[in-house]
């Protein structure tokens, strides 16, 4: 990694930073946004799997939070994507938000999250606001 020294998988110390400075060994979350334009299409499974396999700063990990746009319904198109992610990473790994927001014709927002890394604490209408809590690893 150019310009940084890796101390462990959770902490990166920029090159030249004094040892006296303490860095947070915070586990990372992979947060992704995607406009499906109506729901899952052919090849989406490959794309979602590739996102989870992509190394960023030397770390490859499955998606933790997937914010979706262009959904027909959270019960159908969003659930279809939950099923795809769970088929990649294990049954019952992913869940979805339950609020079926309004649409102005471009589709609804949707929210999917990895139940092993975050929990959904609150969800509301209007711009699909969600309060997530990171779970201890």
C-alpha positions as CSV (number, residue, x, y, z in Angstrom):
1,X,0.0,0.0,0.0
2,X,1.6,3.3,-1.1
3,X,2.1,5.9,1.6
4,X,0.8,3.8,4.5
5,X,2.0,1.2,6.9
6,X,-0.4,-1.6,7.8
7,X,-0.3,-2.4,11.5
8,X,-3.1,-5.0,11.4
9,X,-6.1,-5.7,9.3
10,X,-8.1,-2.9,11.0
11,X,-5.6,-0.1,11.5
12,X,-3.7,1.8,8.8
13,X,-1.0,4.3,9.9
14,X,-0.1,6.9,7.3
15,X,3.6,6.9,6.5
16,X,5.5,9.3,8.7
17,X,2.9,9.5,11.4
18,X,4.4,9.4,14.9
19,X,4.0,6.3,17.0
20,X,2.7,8.6,19.7
21,X,-0.5,9.1,17.7
22,X,-3.1,6.4,18.5
23,X,-5.3,5.3,15.6
24,X,-8.7,3.7,16.0
25,X,-8.5,0.0,15.2
26,X,-12.1,0.2,13.8
27,X,-13.4,-2.6,11.7
28,X,-14.6,-1.4,8.3
29,X,-18.0,-1.5,6.9
30,X,-18.6,-2.0,3.1
31,X,-21.5,0.3,2.2
32,X,-22.7,0.2,-1.4
33,X,-25.4,2.1,-3.3
34,X,-27.0,0.8,-6.5
35,X,-29.9,1.9,-8.8
36,X,-31.4,-1.3,-10.1
37,X,-33.9,0.5,-12.3
38,X,-36.8,-1.7,-11.3
39,X,-35.2,-4.7,-9.7
40,X,-32.5,-7.3,-10.2
41,X,-31.3,-8.0,-13.7
42,X,-29.2,-10.8,-15.3
43,X,-25.6,-10.6,-14.0
44,X,-26.4,-8.8,-10.7
45,X,-25.3,-11.8,-8.7
46,X,-21.9,-11.7,-10.4
47,X,-21.6,-7.9,-9.7
48,X,-22.6,-8.3,-6.0
49,X,-20.2,-11.2,-5.5
50,X,-17.3,-9.2,-7.2
51,X,-18.0,-6.2,-4.9
52,X,-17.5,-8.5,-1.9
53,X,-14.3,-10.0,-3.4
54,X,-12.8,-6.6,-4.3
55,X,-9.9,-5.7,-2.1
56,X,-9.9,-2.1,-0.8
57,X,-6.9,-1.2,1.3
58,X,-6.0,-4.9,1.3
59,X,-9.4,-6.0,2.7
60,X,-12.0,-8.0,0.8
61,X,-15.4,-8.4,2.6
62,X,-19.0,-8.9,1.8
63,X,-21.4,-5.9,1.6
64,X,-22.5,-4.7,5.0
65,X,-25.2,-2.2,3.8
66,X,-26.7,-1.9,0.4
67,X,-28.8,1.2,-0.3
68,X,-31.0,0.6,-3.4
69,X,-32.8,3.0,-5.7
70,X,-35.4,2.1,-8.4
71,X,-37.1,-0.7,-6.5
72,X,-40.7,-1.8,-7.4
73,X,-41.4,-3.0,-3.8
74,X,-39.4,-3.9,-0.8
75,X,-41.4,-7.2,-0.5
76,X,-40.6,-8.2,-4.1
77,X,-37.6,-6.6,-5.9
78,X,-35.6,-5.8,-2.7
79,X,-36.3,-9.3,-1.3
80,X,-35.1,-10.8,-4.6
81,X,-31.7,-9.0,-4.0
82,X,-31.7,-10.2,-0.3
83,X,-32.0,-13.7,-1.7
84,X,-29.2,-13.2,-4.1
85,X,-26.8,-11.9,-1.4
86,X,-27.8,-14.7,1.0
87,X,-27.1,-17.2,-1.7
88,X,-23.6,-15.8,-2.0
89,X,-22.8,-15.3,1.7
90,X,-25.0,-17.9,3.4
91,X,-28.7,-18.2,4.3
92,X,-30.1,-15.7,6.8
93,X,-27.1,-13.4,6.4
94,X,-29.0,-10.5,4.9
95,X,-32.3,-8.7,5.8
96,X,-34.1,-5.8,4.3
97,X,-35.9,-2.7,5.5
98,X,-39.6,-3.0,5.8
99,X,-40.7,0.6,4.8
100,X,-42.2,0.7,1.3
101,X,-41.6,4.4,0.5
102,X,-43.5,6.4,-2.0
103,X,-42.3,6.8,-5.6
104,X,-42.6,9.7,-8.1
105,X,-42.3,7.2,-10.9
106,X,-38.6,6.3,-10.7
107,X,-39.0,3.5,-8.3
108,X,-38.7,3.2,-4.5
109,X,-35.6,3.2,-2.3
110,X,-34.7,-0.1,-0.6
111,X,-32.3,-1.0,2.1
112,X,-30.5,-4.4,2.7
113,X,-28.1,-5.1,5.5
114,X,-25.8,-7.8,6.7
115,X,-27.3,-9.1,10.0
116,X,-23.9,-10.3,11.2
117,X,-22.3,-6.8,11.1
118,X,-25.1,-4.2,11.5
119,X,-28.6,-4.0,12.9
120,X,-31.4,-1.9,11.7
121,X,-32.6,0.2,14.7
122,X,-35.0,2.6,13.0
123,X,-36.4,3.3,9.5
124,X,-38.6,6.1,8.2
125,X,-40.4,7.3,5.1
126,X,-39.2,10.4,3.3
127,X,-35.8,9.9,1.7
128,X,-35.4,6.4,3.2
129,X,-33.7,7.4,6.4
130,X,-32.3,4.5,8.4
131,X,-30.4,4.3,11.7
132,X,-28.0,1.5,11.7
133,X,-25.9,0.2,14.6
134,X,-22.6,-1.6,14.0
135,X,-22.4,-4.9,15.8
136,X,-19.4,-5.9,17.9
137,X,-17.2,-8.2,15.9
